[in-house]
Amino acid sequence: MLKVLRYVLSIVTFLFASYGLITKNFEFNYIMIFLLGLTMLIMGLEEFRKERKMYGWLMVVVFLFSLFVAIQGFLLN
């Protein structure tokens, strides 16, 4: 389940990034950062399941930072 969700989030994030690069329209950048953060959260949960807690916590911290950046981008947009 987590693997499928990670792949779906990665593809959607890649599509948002590609859209921004092709059209030079970066208005949806905060959505892309939020989706990338969710991907990191899913990867962190997978690391916790593999008993690698250090990498898991690192991914969760990256998720929290990207969530902060995405919220800040949403409020300033």
DSSP file (Angstrom, degrees, kcal/mol; ACC not computed):
  #  RESIDUE AA STRUCTURE BP1 BP2  ACC     N-H-->O    O-->H-N    N-H-->O    O-->H-N    TCO  KAPPA ALPHA  PHI   PSI    X-CA   Y-CA   Z-CA
    1    1 A M     >        0   0    0      0, 0.0     4,-2.2     0, 0.0     5,-0.2   0.000 360.0 360.0 360.0 -47.3    0.0    0.0    0.0
    2    2 A L  H  >  +     0   0    0      1,-0.2     4,-2.4     2,-0.2     5,-0.2   0.861 360.0  54.5 -67.6 -33.9    2.7    2.5    1.0
    3    3 A K  H  > S+     0   0    0      2,-0.2     4,-2.2     1,-0.2    -1,-0.2   0.915 109.6  46.4 -66.3 -42.2    4.8    1.6   -2.1
    4    4 A V  H  > S+     0   0    0      2,-0.2     4,-2.5     1,-0.2    -2,-0.2   0.919 113.2  49.5 -65.2 -43.4    1.8    2.3   -4.5
    5    5 A L  H  X S+     0   0    0     -4,-2.2     4,-2.5     1,-0.2     5,-0.2   0.883 109.7  51.9 -63.2 -38.8    1.1    5.6   -2.7
    6    6 A R  H  X S+     0   0    0     -4,-2.4     4,-2.2     2,-0.2    -1,-0.2   0.916 110.9  47.5 -63.6 -42.8    4.8    6.6   -2.9
    7    7 A Y  H  X S+     0   0    0     -4,-2.2     4,-2.3     2,-0.2    -2,-0.2   0.909 112.6  48.6 -65.3 -42.0    4.8    5.9   -6.7
    8    8 A V  H  X S+     0   0    0     -4,-2.5     4,-2.4     2,-0.2     5,-0.2   0.932 113.3  46.7 -64.3 -45.7    1.6    7.8   -7.2
    9    9 A L  H  X S+     0   0    0     -4,-2.5     4,-2.4     1,-0.2    -1,-0.2   0.883 111.7  51.9 -64.1 -37.9    2.8   10.8   -5.2
   10   10 A S  H  X S+     0   0    0     -4,-2.2     4,-2.4    -5,-0.2    -1,-0.2   0.907 110.7  47.3 -65.0 -41.6    6.1   10.8   -7.0
   11   11 A I  H  X S+     0   0    0     -4,-2.3     4,-2.2     2,-0.2    -2,-0.2   0.919 113.1  47.7 -67.1 -43.4    4.5   10.8  -10.4
   12   12 A V  H  X S+     0   0    0     -4,-2.4     4,-2.2     2,-0.2    -2,-0.2   0.906 112.6  49.7 -64.8 -40.5    2.1   13.6   -9.5
   13   13 A T  H  X S+     0   0    0     -4,-2.4     4,-2.4     1,-0.2    -2,-0.2   0.913 110.3  50.7 -62.0 -43.1    5.0   15.6   -8.1
   14   14 A F  H  X S+     0   0    0     -4,-2.4     4,-2.6     1,-0.2    -2,-0.2   0.884 108.8  52.0 -62.3 -38.7    7.0   15.0  -11.3
   15   15 A L  H  X S+     0   0    0     -4,-2.2     4,-2.5     2,-0.2    -2,-0.2   0.909 110.0  48.1 -65.7 -41.7    4.1   16.2  -13.4
   16   16 A F  H  X S+     0   0    0     -4,-2.2     4,-2.1     2,-0.2    -2,-0.2   0.910 113.5  47.8 -63.7 -41.5    3.8   19.4  -11.4
   17   17 A A  H  X S+     0   0    0     -4,-2.4     4,-2.1     2,-0.2    -2,-0.2   0.907 112.7  48.5 -66.1 -41.2    7.6   20.0  -11.7
   18   18 A S  H  X S+     0   0    0     -4,-2.6     4,-2.7     2,-0.2     5,-0.3   0.908 109.6  52.6 -65.0 -41.7    7.5   19.3  -15.4
   19   19 A Y  H  X S+     0   0    0     -4,-2.5     4,-2.4     1,-0.2     6,-0.5   0.924 110.3  48.4 -59.0 -44.9    4.6   21.6  -15.9
   20   20 A G  H  X S+     0   0    0     -4,-2.1     4,-1.1     1,-0.2     5,-0.4   0.884 114.2  45.4 -64.6 -38.7    6.4   24.4  -14.1
   21   21 A L  H  < S+     0   0    0     -4,-2.1    -2,-0.2     2,-0.2    -1,-0.2   0.889 115.8  45.0 -72.9 -38.8    9.6   23.9  -16.1
   22   22 A I  H  < S+     0   0    0     -4,-2.7    -2,-0.2     1,-0.2    -3,-0.2   0.930 124.3  31.5 -72.4 -45.0    7.9   23.6  -19.5
   23   23 A T  H  < S-     0   0    0     -4,-2.4    -1,-0.2    -5,-0.3    -2,-0.2   0.559  96.5-131.0 -91.1  -8.0    5.5   26.6  -19.1
   24   24 A K     <  +     0   0    0     -4,-1.1     2,-0.7    -5,-0.3    -3,-0.2   0.774  66.3 132.6  59.5  27.1    7.7   28.7  -16.9
   25   25 A N        +     0   0    0     -6,-0.5     3,-0.4    -5,-0.4    -1,-0.2  -0.921  29.6 174.3-111.4 106.0    4.7   29.1  -14.7
   26   26 A F    >   +     0   0    0     -2,-0.7     3,-1.1     1,-0.2     4,-0.2  -0.013  43.2 113.9-103.1  29.1    5.7   28.5  -11.1
   27   27 A E  T 3  S+     0   0    0      1,-0.3     3,-0.3     2,-0.1    -1,-0.2   0.746  78.4  49.3 -73.5 -22.2    2.4   29.4   -9.5
   28   28 A F  T 3> S+     0   0    0     -3,-0.4     4,-1.8     1,-0.2     3,-0.4   0.099  75.8 112.7-101.4  21.7    1.8   25.8   -8.3
   29   29 A N  H <> S+     0   0    0     -3,-1.1     4,-2.4     1,-0.2     5,-0.2   0.866  72.4  55.6 -62.8 -37.8    5.2   25.4   -6.8
   30   30 A Y  H  > S+     0   0    0     -3,-0.3     4,-2.0     1,-0.2    -1,-0.2   0.834 106.1  51.8 -68.0 -30.8    3.9   25.2   -3.2
   31   31 A I  H  > S+     0   0    0     -3,-0.4     4,-2.5     2,-0.2    -1,-0.2   0.902 109.6  50.2 -68.5 -40.7    1.6   22.2   -4.2
   32   32 A M  H  X S+     0   0    0     -4,-1.8     4,-2.3     1,-0.2    -2,-0.2   0.915 110.9  48.5 -62.7 -42.7    4.6   20.5   -5.7
   33   33 A I  H  X S+     0   0    0     -4,-2.4     4,-2.1     2,-0.2    -1,-0.2   0.891 111.2  50.9 -65.3 -39.0    6.6   21.0   -2.5
   34   34 A F  H  X S+     0   0    0     -4,-2.0     4,-2.2     2,-0.2    -2,-0.2   0.922 111.4  47.1 -63.6 -44.5    3.7   19.7   -0.4
   35   35 A L  H  X S+     0   0    0     -4,-2.5     4,-2.1     2,-0.2    -2,-0.2   0.874 110.7  52.4 -66.0 -36.7    3.4   16.6   -2.5
   36   36 A L  H  X S+     0   0    0     -4,-2.3     4,-2.0     2,-0.2    -1,-0.2   0.892 108.8  51.1 -64.5 -38.7    7.2   16.1   -2.3
   37   37 A G  H  X S+     0   0    0     -4,-2.1     4,-2.2     2,-0.2    -2,-0.2   0.896 107.9  51.6 -64.3 -40.7    6.9   16.3    1.4
   38   38 A L  H  X S+     0   0    0     -4,-2.2     4,-2.4     2,-0.2    -1,-0.2   0.883 107.7  53.2 -63.1 -37.1    4.2   13.8    1.5
   39   39 A T  H  X S+     0   0    0     -4,-2.1     4,-2.4     1,-0.2    -1,-0.2   0.912 108.5  49.7 -62.3 -41.5    6.4   11.5   -0.5
   40   40 A M  H  X S+     0   0    0     -4,-2.0     4,-2.3     2,-0.2    -2,-0.2   0.876 108.8  52.7 -64.5 -37.2    9.1   11.9    2.1
   41   41 A L  H  X S+     0   0    0     -4,-2.2     4,-2.3     2,-0.2    -2,-0.2   0.927 109.8  47.8 -63.9 -44.2    6.7   11.1    4.8
   42   42 A I  H  X S+     0   0    0     -4,-2.4     4,-2.1     1,-0.2    -2,-0.2   0.909 112.0  49.9 -62.8 -41.6    5.7    7.9    3.1
   43   43 A M  H  X S+     0   0    0     -4,-2.4     4,-2.0     1,-0.2    -1,-0.2   0.882 109.3  52.6 -64.4 -36.8    9.3    7.0    2.6
   44   44 A G  H  X S+     0   0    0     -4,-2.3     4,-2.1     2,-0.2    -2,-0.2   0.899 107.8  50.5 -64.1 -41.1    9.9    7.7    6.3
   45   45 A L  H  X S+     0   0    0     -4,-2.3     4,-1.9     1,-0.2    -2,-0.2   0.883 109.0  51.9 -64.6 -37.2    7.1    5.4    7.3
   46   46 A E  H  X S+     0   0    0     -4,-2.1     4,-1.3     1,-0.2    -1,-0.2   0.888 108.3  51.5 -64.5 -37.6    8.6    2.7    5.1
   47   47 A E  H  <>S+     0   0    0     -4,-2.0     5,-2.5     1,-0.2    -2,-0.2   0.882 106.8  53.3 -67.2 -37.4   12.0    3.2    6.8
   48   48 A F  H ><5S+     0   0    0     -4,-2.1     3,-1.4     1,-0.2    -1,-0.2   0.893 106.9  52.7 -62.8 -38.1   10.3    2.8   10.2
   49   49 A R  H 3<5S+     0   0    0     -4,-1.9    -1,-0.2     1,-0.3    -2,-0.2   0.807 106.3  53.1 -66.7 -28.1    8.9   -0.5    9.0
   50   50 A K  T 3<5S-     0   0    0     -4,-1.3    -1,-0.3    -5,-0.1    -2,-0.2   0.347 118.3-114.4 -86.9   6.8   12.3   -1.6    8.0
   51   51 A E  T < 5S+     0   0    0     -3,-1.4     2,-0.8     1,-0.2    -3,-0.2   0.734  78.5 129.0  66.3  25.0   13.6   -0.8   11.5
   52   52 A R     >< +     0   0    0     -5,-2.5     4,-1.7     1,-0.2    -1,-0.2  -0.747  27.0 168.2-107.2  82.2   15.8    2.0   10.3
   53   53 A K  H  >  +     0   0    0     -2,-0.8     4,-2.8     1,-0.2     5,-0.2   0.802  66.2  60.7 -70.6 -31.8   14.7    4.7   12.6
   54   54 A M  H  > S+     0   0    0      1,-0.2     4,-2.0     2,-0.2    -1,-0.2   0.948 110.0  41.3 -63.5 -48.0   17.4    7.3   11.9
   55   55 A Y  H  > S+     0   0    0      2,-0.2     4,-2.4     1,-0.2    -1,-0.2   0.863 113.4  56.1 -66.6 -35.0   16.4    7.5    8.2
   56   56 A G  H  X S+     0   0    0     -4,-1.7     4,-2.0     2,-0.2    -2,-0.2   0.935 109.0  44.7 -61.0 -47.3   12.8    7.5    9.2
   57   57 A W  H  X S+     0   0    0     -4,-2.8     4,-2.4     1,-0.2    -1,-0.2   0.875 110.8  55.1 -66.0 -36.3   13.2   10.4   11.5
   58   58 A L  H  X S+     0   0    0     -4,-2.0     4,-2.2    -5,-0.2    -1,-0.2   0.928 109.1  47.1 -61.1 -44.5   15.2   12.3    8.9
   59   59 A M  H  X S+     0   0    0     -4,-2.4     4,-2.2     1,-0.2    -1,-0.2   0.872 110.8  52.0 -65.8 -37.0   12.5   11.8    6.3
   60   60 A V  H  X S+     0   0    0     -4,-2.0     4,-2.4     2,-0.2    -1,-0.2   0.899 109.4  49.7 -66.4 -39.9    9.8   13.0    8.8
   61   61 A V  H  X S+     0   0    0     -4,-2.4     4,-2.3     2,-0.2    -2,-0.2   0.905 110.1  50.5 -65.0 -40.7   11.9   16.1    9.6
   62   62 A V  H  X S+     0   0    0     -4,-2.2     4,-2.5     2,-0.2    -2,-0.2   0.897 109.7  52.0 -62.7 -39.6   12.2   16.8    5.9
   63   63 A F  H  X S+     0   0    0     -4,-2.2     4,-2.4     2,-0.2    -2,-0.2   0.929 109.5  48.8 -60.5 -45.8    8.4   16.4    5.6
   64   64 A L  H  X S+     0   0    0     -4,-2.4     4,-2.1     1,-0.2    -2,-0.2   0.901 112.0  48.7 -63.8 -40.1    7.8   18.9    8.4
   65   65 A F  H  X S+     0   0    0     -4,-2.3     4,-2.3     2,-0.2    -1,-0.2   0.925 112.6  47.3 -65.0 -43.7   10.2   21.4    6.8
   66   66 A S  H  X S+     0   0    0     -4,-2.5     4,-2.6     1,-0.2    -2,-0.2   0.849 109.6  54.5 -68.2 -32.3    8.5   21.1    3.4
   67   67 A L  H  X S+     0   0    0     -4,-2.4     4,-2.4     2,-0.2    -1,-0.2   0.919 108.9  48.4 -63.2 -43.1    5.1   21.4    5.0
   68   68 A F  H  X S+     0   0    0     -4,-2.1     4,-2.3     2,-0.2    -2,-0.2   0.921 113.2  47.2 -61.1 -45.1    6.2   24.7    6.6
   69   69 A V  H  X S+     0   0    0     -4,-2.3     4,-2.5     2,-0.2    -2,-0.2   0.895 112.1  50.2 -64.9 -40.8    7.6   25.9    3.2
   70   70 A A  H  X S+     0   0    0     -4,-2.6     4,-2.2     2,-0.2    -2,-0.2   0.905 111.8  47.2 -66.2 -41.4    4.4   24.9    1.4
   71   71 A I  H  X S+     0   0    0     -4,-2.4     4,-2.3     2,-0.2    -2,-0.2   0.916 112.8  49.6 -66.1 -42.1    2.2   26.7    3.9
   72   72 A Q  H  X S+     0   0    0     -4,-2.3     4,-2.0     1,-0.2    -2,-0.2   0.904 111.4  48.9 -62.9 -41.5    4.3   29.7    3.7
   73   73 A G  H  X S+     0   0    0     -4,-2.5     4,-1.0     2,-0.2    -1,-0.2   0.870 110.6  51.2 -65.4 -37.0    4.2   29.7   -0.1
   74   74 A F  H  < S+     0   0    0     -4,-2.2     3,-0.2     1,-0.2    -2,-0.2   0.903 111.8  46.3 -66.7 -41.2    0.4   29.3    0.0
   75   75 A L  H  < S+     0   0    0     -4,-2.3    -2,-0.2     1,-0.2    -1,-0.2   0.838 116.0  44.5 -72.2 -31.7    0.0   32.3    2.3
   76   76 A L  H  <        0   0    0     -4,-2.0    -1,-0.2     1,-0.2    -2,-0.2   0.597 360.0 360.0 -87.7 -10.4    2.4   34.5    0.3
   77   77 A N     <        0   0    0     -4,-1.0    -1,-0.2    -3,-0.2    -2,-0.1   0.475 360.0 360.0 -81.8 360.0    0.9   33.5   -3.1
